[in-house]
């Protein structure tokens, strides 16, 4: 499987960069790292930054 680096942005503007194999897993991991308020609002943007070699 190929890993990608995703950037997930919270409602507050904080950005989380996570390396994983799918966008869904990146969002789940970012939600774990967010504050309770940020997580309750959910991720507002996700984009793939690069493919890890």
Number of C-alpha atoms within 10 A of each C-alpha: 6 9 14 19 19 26 21 24 21 22 16 13 12 10 17 18 17 20 19 19 16 15 19 12 14 23 23 14 17 24 20 10 12 20 12 11 11 19 16 11 12 17 20 13 13 18 13 16 13 12 13 11 6
